[in-house]
Structure formats: C-alpha cells, structure tokens
Amino acid sequence: MKFNPHLKYCNLLYIDDHANVRSDIYALLSPSFKAIFIAEDVAAARRLYQDQEIDLIITDIEMPGEDGLSFVEQVRNENHKIPIIVLTAFTDTSYLLRAANLQIDGYITKPLTFDKLGNAFDVAAKKLIHKQSVIKLSNDISYDPATKQLNVDNSAVSLGRKERLLLELFINNDTQIVSKQVIEKTIWPSTDISDSALKNLLNELRTKLKYDNIIVNQPAQGWFITLQKPTT
C-alpha cells in the first residue's frame, strides 16, 4: 500500500520506547518520507525537534518518564500548525481529552494498520500541502517553506539559520503573539541569551523583510507577524 505521495517531501519525527517497533516503523515508512528521525523518549525527541527540520510528528503516549503528550504540549506552545499523530495501546478517556485539547491530527489505537495510518496521513498531508505553499506576507514579500526562500520586491533574500527559524516561528503562529521566552526556547534551546542578542536578531530579520511593520511588538507580551501588506 502506498501512502499519500506528498509525504515524500516531508521529514517525520517518530517517538516510541520499543526498539522493535521503531525498527518496524522505520522499515515501513522510510520509502514514503524524505527522511525519518527516530527517538526513544521525549528527551531525544526534543533534541531532534530542535536540531532538524521536522514536518510531521508521530508519537507514542505511554513511555517511561515523560509521556508523549507532554512533548506534544511543548510543541503546541511553539507551533500550532505542525501535524501531530499520537499512538496508544489504550482507549483511556483522560488521554483522549488531553489529545483533543492539543489539536492533534490523528489518534490511533494499536495495533497499527495500513488503513489507520493512511487515514491519519491523508489528514496530515492536507495540512502539509497548505504549509508548504508559498506564503504571502504582503504583496511584496513571500516565503517558500519548502525551499526556505524569502523573496522581497521580486528579489531573493538570503536568511541565516536563526533568522529563518524566527520567521517560521512567527508564520506558524500567524497573528498570535510570540513571547520572548518562546523565541529563546526555539532559537537558543540550550543557551541563556541576552536581551541585546534577541533585539539584534529581530532587527536583522526586520531589515531583510524591508518593511518594519511586518513584525509588530506588543509591549510586555512579545511580537507577532501581520501577514498583510504594510502601509508605506
């Protein structure tokens, strides 16, 4: 059985504490994805999520230490759009309620089947297709998540890694305010940074976007991106 063809352009993060299951899933799904990153627990998943370009997450719930939904909660605090599918061996009502509140894209009870995965992947692919379409920040500015290319006034603009991560963080949260704490956790996950470093990064991104009012500051709360044509 072939899964949704759009997945071949996407990177998957799969989290499961059972080595044999991880191996089987990798063998089953690797032909359908651009790359698959495997984590045996939430700590490893966090590192991979921070270091790699992840487009889709599949996580088991029941694991030693932190459960999979704790990881999902962290991701959802930073990114409301990435598709997430959760797996469980139980139909526990408390899990269902937590998962529903986290806006997941699939809740699959084990054992896995092609039909269950296929249906969940179809839902995720619709989200991914929208995500990977060229995003218009204004009439003069666009960003292509697939190629990581920013275009301003019909000219390609090079972004550094931190600038790109910050821009995608704003885009993934649309007009919602992104706090200083969320930016720090996303851009500098293992380092304490100064206010001046964050200010410099924001100024560098604003300069490349050319129009200052694309990124708006909400005093004492954070910043958000307008995704509208600025007034010049």
DAFENRA-V170141 format. One line per field, one symbol per residue. ss: DSSP state (2 for helix, 1 for strand, 0 for the rest). phi: phi as a letter, one per 40 degrees, with the letter a starting at -180 (. if undefined). psi: psi as a letter, one per 40 degrees, with the letter a starting at -180 (. if undefined). A space follows every 50 residues. Layout:
BEGIN
ss = ???
phi = ???
psi = ???
END
This chain:
BEGIN
ss = 00002222201111100022222222222222001111100222222222 20000111110000000222222222220000111111000022222222 20000111100002222222222222222220001100001111000011 11001110002222222222220000010222222220000000222222 22222222200222111100011110000000
phi = .bcdcccccbbbbbbacccccdcccccccdccbcabbbbcaccccccccc cbcbbabbbcccadgcccccccdccccbacbccbbbbacbbccccdcccc ccfcbabbccccbdcccdcccccccccccccccccccacbbabbcccgbc bbfgbcbcbcdcccccccccccbfcccbcdcccccccbcbbcbccccccc cccccdcccgcdccbbcbdgbibabcfbcccb
psi = hhihdddeeihhhhhhehddddddddddedeeidihhhieiddddddddd dighdihhiidhiibhidddddddddddhedhhhhiiieifhdddddddd eefiehhhhiiiiddddddddddddddddddeihhhdadehihhddefhh hhfehhhhhiddddddddddddebeihhiddddddddgdehhiidddddd ddddddddedhdedhhhhhedaiihdfihih.
END
